[in-house]
Amino acid sequence: MIIGIDLGTTNSAAAVWRDGEAVLIPNALGDLLTPSAVGLSDDDTLLVGLAARERHATHPHRTATAFKRYMGTRSEVTLGTRRFAAEDLSALVLSSLKADAEAFLGQAVTGAVITVPAYFNDRQRKATRRAGELAGLTVERLLNEPTAAALSYGLADRGEKEPFLVFDLGGGTFDVSVVEMFSGIVEVRSSAGDNRLGGEDFNGAIVEAAMPGLPADALAGADPEQRRALLREAAERCRRALTDADEAVFAVTWNDQRHETTVTTAAFEAAAKPLLDRLRDPVLRSLRDSDIRVEELSEVVLVGGATRMPLVRRTATRMFGRFPGTAVHPDHAVALGAAIQAGLKGRDVALEEIRLTDVCPFTLGVDQSVPDGRGGWRGGIFSPIIERNTPIPASRVATYVTLQDNQKAIEFNIYQGEARDVSGNVRLGSLTVPVPRGPAGQAVECRFSYDTSGLLEVDVHVPATGLSRNLVIVDDVDAPDPRTLARQREALAKLKRHPREDAANAALLARATRCFEAFTGDRREAVGHWIGQYEAVLDSQDPKTIAAASTNLTEALDQLEGERYL
């Protein structure tokens, strides 16, 4: 049995696809949401979920929350005398969800589709996959959270949907995706996000707004960990109360003394303004990358518990010039979408007409050297090969040259990110290939092939010698079994052709070349211009652009050759 899991910063949820619909799975307490909290009781018994979260304010040194923010890092959390990595804590939450699902379904759960923020990088995704494996789950797929929400929204009525935007603000992360649905295909056009923006940060804004109203010695004697836990709990209560009121009480109790103040909506909004301003950039980037203007969006769908805040809804309304849609449950949409993807994985008959296409969330490329303006070279500059928001699976090739005479080899360091200096990106690996001795300028081709599972295959080819080198980038800890890896590589191999080698594209170029030879004067000049434009589009290696350019060139040649001369 495969289930869908929304592994959230604040709360997590599980769902299953059965009897033609996605169904949320209640936990042992009957709740649909399980707090993403882990703690140790006084006798060192592990506590997960609500039992752990309820002790956070009183036992902060023995309770961990918001650890999703540390996925993929070396940070560790100390609970009592024990140390845990973020993926270990996430594995405990996943184990709890797995046990709840097995109790609800009455059968063993072996696999899961686990959601991750769209802007999680390679390290964070691998850490999430490891957490799933530690919980005894085969991670069938890591699914971007806004993509999961789009699946849930898109399948609500299975109708055609013009481009819509998923605005996903959760407890710890913010994601935006532009999505389109047509003929049963859910197509993600672009994704962007901020991994350090969520409800936890708005809790901080509440604290900032409340502190001037509390006595300076309100928490005297509390250590930093206790202070943070008490203020966070008070802020969470206050923030939720402000959802339905113009003011709310912010109260903390320490040493049997209760201290309280009132926080107004206006004060909260003023303190949160820097956070609200940060919502804008990911939205602009997603629209820019999808080449869709805000007025072309059919709807804006709010997802994530933090979108319940009126100030976030007001900000979204101002940003998009319309009221956002509320067609999906903000807390449940991601888990339900993960269950739909689990159903797709299980080849459920009810979903056989549904197809999901996703995009590469980060740019993938290599380091290169560029002229420094003083006759030398500056290294460590990022050279993109697969741009962010390229539909996947995808394969792209770029050509590089040697910089020195008699250079023996070229080393390709592989990175993921958007920064110009590779030091600001995530290094994924490296590959070195020998080159023939000779003058500088020896060409080497580097091809990247990337699929929906996160498998990156790098092929380096030296045309002068025919030598090739190959590197498959997977994590040693969670590498797929050899048979699965072979299947994934076989699927990618079908993409490893330059568009110039495609039979249809080659035939169209040949036809255009024949027309160039057949005509003279202005017509010949026009055909030559068309050929140059078409070759440039082929070099972009973008399937959508190439398809449109092929149609345009065919129509132009049809019109030209259709002129009557007799």
C-alpha positions as CSV (number, residue, x, y, z in Angstrom):
1,M,0.0,0.0,0.0
2,I,1.3,3.5,-1.0
3,I,0.0,6.5,0.9
4,G,0.6,10.3,0.5
5,I,2.2,12.3,3.2
6,D,2.4,16.0,3.8
7,L,5.5,16.3,6.0
8,G,5.0,19.9,7.3
9,T,7.0,22.3,9.5
10,T,4.2,22.8,12.0
11,N,1.8,19.9,11.2
12,S,1.9,16.8,9.1
13,A,-0.9,14.7,7.5
14,A,-1.4,11.5,5.6
15,A,-4.0,10.5,3.0
16,V,-4.7,7.5,0.8
17,W,-6.3,7.1,-2.7
18,R,-9.1,4.5,-2.5
19,D,-12.5,3.9,-4.0
20,G,-11.9,6.7,-6.6
21,E,-11.0,9.5,-4.2
22,A,-8.3,10.9,-1.8
23,V,-9.2,10.2,1.8
24,L,-7.4,11.8,4.8
25,I,-6.2,9.4,7.5
26,P,-6.9,10.3,11.1
27,N,-4.2,9.7,13.7
28,A,-4.6,7.7,16.9
29,L,-6.4,10.7,18.5
30,G,-8.9,11.1,15.7
31,D,-7.2,14.3,14.4
32,L,-6.4,14.8,10.7
33,L,-3.3,16.8,11.5
34,T,-0.4,15.5,13.5
35,P,1.9,18.2,15.0
36,S,5.5,17.9,13.7
37,A,6.9,17.7,17.2
38,V,9.2,15.2,18.9
39,G,10.0,15.1,22.6
40,L,11.3,13.0,25.5
41,S,9.2,12.3,28.6
42,D,10.7,12.5,32.0
43,D,11.6,8.8,31.8
44,D,13.1,9.3,28.3
45,T,10.2,7.8,26.4
46,L,9.9,9.2,22.9
47,L,6.8,11.4,22.3
48,V,5.6,12.3,18.9
49,G,2.8,14.7,17.8
50,L,0.4,16.4,20.1
51,A,1.9,14.8,23.3
52,A,5.3,16.3,22.4
53,R,4.0,19.7,21.3
54,E,2.0,20.2,24.5
55,R,5.2,19.9,26.5
56,H,7.2,22.3,24.4
57,A,6.6,25.4,26.5
58,T,7.2,23.6,29.8
59,H,10.0,21.3,28.6
60,P,11.8,23.1,25.8
61,H,15.1,21.3,26.4
62,R,13.3,18.0,25.8
63,T,11.1,19.0,22.8
64,A,11.9,19.8,19.2
65,T,9.6,21.6,16.7
66,A,10.2,23.3,13.3
67,F,13.1,20.9,12.6
68,K,12.1,20.7,8.9
69,R,13.9,23.9,8.5
70,Y,17.2,22.1,9.2
71,M,16.7,19.3,6.7
72,G,19.9,18.8,4.6
73,T,22.1,20.6,7.1
74,R,24.6,19.4,9.7
75,S,22.6,21.0,12.5
76,E,21.6,18.7,15.4
77,V,19.0,19.0,18.1
78,T,19.7,17.9,21.7
79,L,16.8,16.4,23.6
80,G,17.9,15.6,27.1
81,T,21.2,13.8,26.6
82,R,20.4,12.5,23.1
83,R,21.3,14.3,19.8
84,F,19.1,14.0,16.7
85,A,19.6,15.2,13.1
86,A,16.6,16.8,11.5
87,E,16.0,13.8,9.3
88,D,16.0,11.5,12.4
89,L,13.2,13.7,13.9
90,S,11.3,13.7,10.6
91,A,11.6,9.9,10.5
92,L,9.9,9.7,13.9
93,V,7.0,11.8,12.6
94,L,6.8,9.7,9.5
95,S,6.8,6.5,11.5
96,S,3.9,7.8,13.6
97,L,2.0,8.6,10.4
98,K,2.8,5.2,9.0
99,A,1.5,3.4,12.1
100,D,-1.7,5.5,12.1
101,A,-2.3,4.7,8.4
102,E,-1.8,1.0,9.0
103,A,-4.3,1.1,11.9
104,F,-6.8,3.0,9.8
105,L,-6.4,0.8,6.6
106,G,-5.9,-2.5,8.3
107,Q,-2.9,-3.4,6.2
108,A,0.8,-2.8,6.0
109,V,2.0,0.5,4.4
110,T,5.2,-0.1,2.5
111,G,5.6,3.1,0.4
112,A,4.8,6.8,0.4
113,V,4.7,9.9,-1.8
114,I,6.2,12.5,0.5
115,T,5.8,16.2,-0.3
116,V,8.6,18.8,0.0
117,P,8.7,22.5,-0.6
118,A,9.2,23.3,-4.3
119,Y,12.4,25.2,-3.5
120,F,14.0,22.4,-1.4
121,N,17.5,21.9,-2.9
122,D,19.2,18.5,-3.6
123,R,20.5,18.1,-0.1
124,Q,17.2,18.8,1.5
125,R,15.4,16.4,-0.8
126,K,17.9,13.6,-0.1
127,A,17.5,14.2,3.6
128,T,13.7,13.9,3.3
129,R,14.1,10.7,1.3
130,R,16.4,9.3,4.0
131,A,13.9,10.2,6.7
132,G,11.3,8.2,4.8
133,E,13.7,5.2,4.5
134,L,14.5,5.4,8.2
135,A,10.7,5.3,8.9
136,G,10.5,2.0,7.0
137,L,9.0,3.5,3.9
138,T,9.9,3.1,0.3
139,V,9.8,6.7,-1.0
140,E,8.1,6.3,-4.3
141,R,8.4,10.0,-5.1
142,L,9.2,13.4,-3.6
143,L,6.4,15.7,-4.8
144,N,6.6,19.5,-4.6
145,E,4.0,20.8,-2.2
146,P,2.3,23.4,-4.5
147,T,2.2,20.7,-7.2
148,A,0.4,18.4,-4.8
149,A,-2.0,21.2,-4.0
150,A,-2.6,21.8,-7.7
151,L,-3.4,18.1,-8.1
152,S,-6.0,18.4,-5.3
153,Y,-7.5,21.5,-6.8
154,G,-7.3,20.4,-10.4
155,L,-9.0,17.1,-9.8
156,A,-11.9,18.7,-7.8
157,D,-14.0,18.7,-11.0
158,R,-11.5,17.5,-13.6
159,G,-12.5,20.3,-15.9
160,E,-10.2,22.4,-18.2
161,K,-8.4,25.1,-16.2
162,E,-6.6,28.1,-17.6
163,P,-3.3,28.9,-15.8
164,F,-3.8,29.3,-12.1
165,L,-1.4,30.1,-9.3
166,V,-0.9,28.1,-6.1
167,F,0.1,30.4,-3.2
168,D,1.4,28.0,-0.5
169,L,2.4,29.6,2.8
170,G,3.0,27.0,5.5
171,G,4.5,26.9,8.9
172,G,8.1,27.3,7.7
173,T,8.2,27.7,3.9
174,F,6.6,29.7,1.1
175,D,6.1,28.2,-2.4
176,V,4.5,29.5,-5.5
177,S,3.6,27.5,-8.6
178,V,1.9,28.4,-11.8
179,V,-0.2,25.5,-13.1
180,E,-2.4,24.6,-16.1
181,M,-4.8,21.7,-16.6
182,F,-6.0,20.5,-19.9
183,S,-7.0,17.1,-21.4
184,G,-6.2,15.4,-18.1
185,I,-2.7,16.8,-18.0
186,V,-1.7,18.8,-14.9
187,E,1.2,20.9,-16.1
188,V,3.4,22.9,-13.7
189,R,4.7,25.9,-15.7
190,S,7.0,27.3,-13.0
191,S,7.8,27.2,-9.3
192,A,9.6,29.6,-6.9
193,G,9.8,30.0,-3.2
194,D,11.4,31.0,0.0
195,N,12.5,28.2,2.4
196,R,12.8,30.6,5.4
197,L,9.4,32.3,5.3
198,G,6.3,30.8,7.0
199,G,4.0,30.9,10.0
200,E,6.9,30.6,12.4
201,D,8.3,33.9,11.2
202,F,4.9,35.6,11.6
203,N,4.9,34.3,15.2
204,G,8.2,36.2,15.6
205,A,6.4,39.4,14.3
206,I,3.7,38.9,17.0
207,V,6.4,38.7,19.7
208,E,7.9,41.9,18.3
209,A,4.6,43.6,18.5
210,A,3.8,42.3,22.0
211,M,7.1,42.9,23.8
212,P,6.7,46.6,24.4
213,G,3.5,45.9,26.4
214,L,5.1,43.3,28.7
215,P,7.2,44.1,31.8
216,A,10.9,44.1,31.2
217,D,11.4,41.4,33.8
218,A,8.4,39.3,32.7
219,L,10.6,36.3,32.0
220,A,13.4,37.0,34.4
221,G,15.4,33.9,35.1
222,A,14.3,32.0,32.1
223,D,17.1,30.7,29.9
224,P,17.1,31.5,26.2
225,E,15.5,28.2,25.2
226,Q,12.7,28.6,27.8
227,R,12.1,32.2,26.8
228,R,11.8,31.3,23.1
229,A,9.4,28.4,23.8
230,L,7.1,30.5,26.1
231,L,7.0,33.4,23.7
232,R,6.4,31.1,20.7
233,E,3.5,29.4,22.3
234,A,1.9,32.8,23.3
235,A,2.5,34.1,19.8
236,E,0.9,31.1,18.2
237,R,-2.3,31.5,20.4
238,C,-2.4,35.2,19.7
239,R,-1.9,34.8,16.0
240,R,-4.7,32.3,15.7
241,A,-7.0,34.6,17.7
242,L,-6.3,37.5,15.4
243,T,-7.7,35.5,12.5
244,D,-11.2,36.3,13.8
245,A,-10.7,39.5,15.8
246,D,-9.1,42.9,15.5
247,E,-7.1,42.4,18.7
248,A,-6.0,39.5,20.8
249,V,-4.4,38.9,24.2
250,F,-0.7,37.9,24.3
251,A,-0.1,36.2,27.6
252,V,2.8,34.3,29.1
253,T,3.0,32.7,32.5
254,W,6.4,32.3,34.3
255,N,7.1,31.5,37.9
256,D,3.4,31.3,38.6
257,Q,2.9,34.9,37.4
258,R,0.8,35.7,34.3
259,H,1.8,38.7,32.2
260,E,-0.3,39.9,29.3
261,T,-0.8,42.6,26.8
262,T,-3.0,43.3,23.8
263,V,-1.8,43.0,20.2
264,T,-3.9,44.8,17.6
265,T,-4.2,43.8,13.9
266,A,-2.5,47.1,12.9
267,A,0.5,46.5,15.2
268,F,0.8,42.9,13.9
269,E,0.7,44.1,10.3
270,A,3.3,46.8,11.0
271,A,5.7,44.3,12.6
272,A,5.0,41.7,9.8
273,K,5.5,44.2,6.9
274,P,9.1,42.9,6.0
275,L,7.7,39.4,5.8
276,L,4.7,40.5,3.7
277,D,7.1,42.2,1.4
278,R,9.1,39.0,0.9
279,L,6.0,37.3,-0.5
280,R,6.3,39.4,-3.6
281,D,9.6,38.2,-5.1
282,P,8.7,34.4,-5.5
283,V,5.4,35.4,-7.1
284,L,7.1,37.7,-9.6
285,R,9.7,35.1,-10.3
286,S,7.1,32.3,-11.0
287,L,5.1,34.6,-13.3
288,R,8.2,35.7,-15.1
289,D,9.5,32.2,-15.6
290,S,6.2,30.9,-16.9
291,D,5.8,34.0,-19.1
292,I,2.3,34.5,-17.8
293,R,1.0,37.9,-16.7
294,V,-1.1,38.3,-13.5
295,E,-4.2,39.2,-15.4
296,E,-4.0,35.9,-17.4
297,L,-4.4,33.9,-14.2
298,S,-7.8,32.3,-13.9
299,E,-7.5,31.9,-10.2
300,V,-5.2,32.3,-7.2
301,V,-5.4,29.3,-4.8
302,L,-4.3,29.7,-1.2
303,V,-2.8,26.7,0.5
304,G,-1.1,26.3,3.9
305,G,-2.2,27.1,7.4
306,A,-0.5,30.5,7.4
307,T,-2.8,31.7,4.6
308,R,-5.6,31.8,7.1
309,M,-4.2,35.1,8.5
310,P,-6.3,38.0,7.3
311,L,-3.2,40.1,6.7
312,V,-1.8,37.5,4.3
313,R,-5.2,37.3,2.4
314,R,-5.3,41.1,2.2
315,T,-1.7,41.1,0.9
316,A,-2.6,38.5,-1.7
317,T,-5.7,40.4,-2.8
318,R,-3.7,43.6,-3.3
319,M,-1.0,41.7,-5.1
320,F,-3.2,40.0,-7.6
321,G,-6.0,42.5,-7.8
322,R,-8.7,40.0,-6.9
323,F,-9.9,37.9,-4.1
324,P,-8.0,34.5,-3.8
325,G,-9.9,31.3,-4.2
326,T,-10.8,29.1,-1.3
327,A,-11.8,26.0,-3.3
328,V,-9.3,23.7,-1.4
329,H,-8.8,23.2,2.4
330,P,-5.5,25.1,3.2
331,D,-4.4,22.4,5.7
332,H,-5.5,19.3,3.7
333,A,-4.8,20.1,0.1
334,V,-1.2,19.0,0.0
335,A,-1.8,15.6,1.7
336,L,-4.7,15.0,-0.6
337,G,-2.6,15.8,-3.6
338,A,0.1,13.4,-2.4
339,A,-2.5,10.7,-2.1
340,I,-3.6,11.4,-5.7
341,Q,0.0,11.0,-6.8
342,A,0.2,7.8,-4.8
343,G,-2.8,6.6,-6.8
344,L,-1.1,7.5,-10.0
345,K,1.9,5.5,-8.8
346,G,-0.4,2.5,-8.1
347,R,-1.9,2.9,-11.6
348,D,-5.4,3.2,-10.2
349,V,-8.0,2.9,-13.0
350,A,-9.8,6.0,-11.8
351,L,-6.7,8.1,-12.5
352,E,-5.6,6.5,-15.8
353,E,-6.4,9.6,-17.8
354,I,-4.5,11.9,-15.5
355,R,-0.9,12.9,-16.2
356,L,1.3,15.2,-14.2
357,T,4.2,17.2,-15.5
358,D,6.6,19.0,-13.2
359,V,9.6,21.3,-13.6
360,C,13.2,21.4,-12.4
361,P,13.0,23.8,-9.4
362,F,16.6,24.9,-9.5
363,T,19.1,25.6,-12.3
364,L,21.7,22.9,-12.8
365,G,25.1,23.7,-14.3
366,V,28.8,23.6,-14.0
367,D,31.6,26.1,-13.0
368,Q,33.5,27.9,-15.7
369,S,36.1,30.5,-16.1
370,V,35.4,33.9,-17.8
371,P,37.8,36.7,-18.9
372,D,38.6,39.0,-15.9
373,G,39.1,42.1,-18.1
374,R,42.9,42.1,-17.3
375,G,44.0,39.5,-19.7
376,G,43.4,36.6,-17.3
377,W,40.6,34.4,-16.2
378,R,38.3,34.3,-13.3
379,G,37.1,30.9,-12.2
380,G,34.1,29.7,-10.2
381,I,31.4,31.3,-12.4
382,F,28.2,29.4,-12.8
383,S,27.3,28.2,-16.3
384,P,23.6,27.0,-16.4
385,I,22.9,23.9,-18.5
386,I,19.3,23.0,-17.4
387,E,17.6,26.2,-16.4
388,R,15.1,26.3,-13.4
389,N,11.5,25.6,-14.4
390,T,12.5,23.5,-17.4
391,P,9.8,20.8,-17.8
392,I,11.2,17.4,-16.7
393,P,12.4,14.9,-17.7
394,A,14.9,17.0,-19.7
395,S,18.2,16.7,-21.4
396,R,20.4,19.6,-22.4
397,V,23.9,19.9,-23.8
398,A,26.5,22.7,-23.7
399,T,29.9,23.0,-25.2
400,Y,33.1,24.2,-23.3
401,V,36.7,24.7,-24.4
402,T,40.1,24.3,-22.9
403,L,41.8,27.5,-21.7
404,Q,45.5,26.6,-22.0
405,D,47.7,25.1,-24.6
406,N,48.5,21.4,-24.0
407,Q,45.9,21.2,-21.3
408,K,45.6,17.6,-20.2
409,A,42.1,17.5,-18.8
410,I,38.9,19.4,-18.0
411,E,37.2,19.1,-14.6
412,F,33.5,19.8,-14.4
413,N,32.2,20.7,-11.0
414,I,28.4,20.2,-10.9
415,Y,26.2,22.7,-9.0
416,Q,22.5,23.4,-8.3
417,G,21.3,27.0,-7.6
418,E,20.9,30.4,-9.1
419,A,23.9,32.4,-7.8
420,R,26.5,33.6,-10.4
421,D,29.4,32.6,-8.1
422,V,29.2,28.8,-7.6
423,S,30.2,29.3,-3.9
424,G,26.6,30.4,-3.4
425,N,25.2,27.2,-4.9
426,V,25.0,23.6,-3.8
427,R,27.8,21.4,-5.2
428,L,26.5,18.0,-6.3
429,G,29.7,16.3,-7.6
430,S,32.5,16.5,-10.2
431,L,33.7,14.7,-13.3
432,T,37.1,14.9,-15.0
433,V,37.8,14.0,-18.6
434,P,41.2,13.9,-20.4
435,V,41.6,16.0,-23.5
436,P,44.1,15.7,-26.3
437,R,47.2,18.0,-26.1
438,G,47.0,20.9,-28.4
439,P,46.3,24.6,-28.6
440,A,43.7,26.1,-26.3
441,G,40.1,25.9,-27.6
442,Q,39.7,22.1,-27.7
443,A,35.9,21.5,-27.5
444,V,34.2,19.3,-24.9
445,E,30.5,18.7,-24.7
446,C,28.7,18.4,-21.4
447,R,25.2,17.0,-21.3
448,F,22.8,17.0,-18.3
449,S,19.8,14.7,-18.1
450,Y,17.4,15.1,-15.2
451,D,14.2,13.2,-14.3
452,T,11.2,13.6,-11.9
453,S,12.8,11.4,-9.3
454,G,15.8,13.8,-9.0
455,L,18.2,11.6,-10.8
456,L,20.9,13.7,-12.6
457,E,23.0,12.0,-15.2
458,V,26.1,13.9,-16.6
459,D,27.7,12.9,-19.9
460,V,30.9,14.5,-21.0
461,H,32.1,13.9,-24.6
462,V,35.3,14.9,-26.3
463,P,34.6,15.1,-30.1
464,A,38.3,15.0,-31.0
465,T,38.9,11.6,-29.5
466,G,35.4,10.2,-29.1
467,L,36.1,9.7,-25.4
468,S,33.1,9.9,-23.1
469,R,32.7,10.0,-19.3
470,N,29.5,9.5,-17.3
471,L,28.4,10.4,-13.8
472,V,25.1,9.5,-12.2
473,I,24.4,11.7,-9.2
474,V,22.4,9.9,-6.5
475,D,23.0,9.8,-2.8
476,D,24.9,6.7,-1.6
477,V,22.6,6.3,1.3
478,D,19.3,6.3,-0.6
479,A,20.5,5.2,-4.1
480,P,17.8,3.3,-5.9
481,D,18.4,-0.4,-6.4
482,P,20.3,-1.3,-9.6
483,R,17.2,-2.4,-11.6
484,T,15.3,0.8,-10.8
485,L,18.4,2.9,-11.6
486,A,18.8,1.0,-14.9
487,R,15.1,1.8,-15.8
488,Q,15.5,5.5,-15.0
489,R,18.7,5.8,-17.0
490,E,17.1,4.0,-20.0
491,A,14.2,6.5,-19.9
492,L,16.7,9.4,-19.9
493,A,18.7,7.9,-22.7
494,K,15.8,8.5,-25.0
495,L,16.1,12.2,-24.4
496,K,19.8,12.4,-25.2
497,R,19.6,13.8,-28.7
498,H,20.1,17.3,-29.8
499,P,16.9,18.7,-31.4
500,R,19.0,19.1,-34.6
501,E,19.1,15.2,-34.7
502,D,15.3,14.8,-34.5
503,A,14.1,13.5,-37.8
504,A,11.2,16.0,-38.1
505,N,13.4,19.0,-37.3
506,A,16.2,17.8,-39.7
507,A,13.6,17.3,-42.5
508,L,12.2,20.8,-42.0
509,L,15.8,22.3,-42.1
510,A,16.5,20.3,-45.3
511,R,13.3,21.7,-46.8
512,A,14.2,25.3,-45.8
513,T,17.7,24.8,-47.3
514,R,16.2,23.5,-50.6
515,C,13.9,26.6,-50.7
516,F,17.0,28.8,-50.1
517,E,18.6,27.2,-53.1
518,A,15.4,27.5,-55.2
519,F,14.7,31.2,-54.8
520,T,16.7,34.4,-55.3
521,G,16.6,38.0,-54.2
522,D,14.4,39.0,-51.3
523,R,12.8,35.5,-51.1
524,R,16.2,33.9,-50.7
525,E,17.2,36.5,-48.1
526,A,14.0,35.8,-46.2
527,V,14.5,32.1,-46.2
528,G,18.1,32.5,-45.0
529,H,16.8,34.7,-42.1
530,W,14.2,32.0,-41.2
531,I,16.9,29.3,-41.2
532,G,19.1,31.3,-38.9
533,Q,16.2,31.9,-36.5
534,Y,15.2,28.3,-36.5
535,E,18.7,27.0,-35.9
536,A,19.0,29.4,-32.9
537,V,15.7,28.0,-31.5
538,L,17.0,24.5,-31.9
539,D,20.1,25.4,-30.0
540,S,17.9,26.6,-27.1
541,Q,16.8,22.9,-26.8
542,D,13.4,24.0,-25.4
543,P,10.7,21.6,-26.7
544,K,7.8,24.2,-26.5
545,T,9.7,26.9,-28.3
546,I,10.9,24.4,-30.9
547,A,7.4,23.1,-31.6
548,A,6.1,26.7,-32.1
549,A,9.0,27.6,-34.3
550,S,8.6,24.5,-36.4
551,T,4.9,25.4,-37.0
552,N,5.8,28.9,-37.9
553,L,8.6,27.9,-40.3
554,T,6.4,25.2,-42.0
555,E,3.6,27.8,-42.5
556,A,6.0,30.3,-44.0
557,L,7.5,27.7,-46.4
558,D,4.0,26.5,-47.3
559,Q,3.1,30.1,-48.2
560,L,6.3,30.7,-50.1
561,E,6.1,27.5,-52.1
562,G,2.4,27.9,-52.7
563,E,2.9,31.1,-54.8
564,R,2.0,30.5,-58.5
565,Y,4.4,31.3,-61.2
566,L,2.8,29.5,-64.2
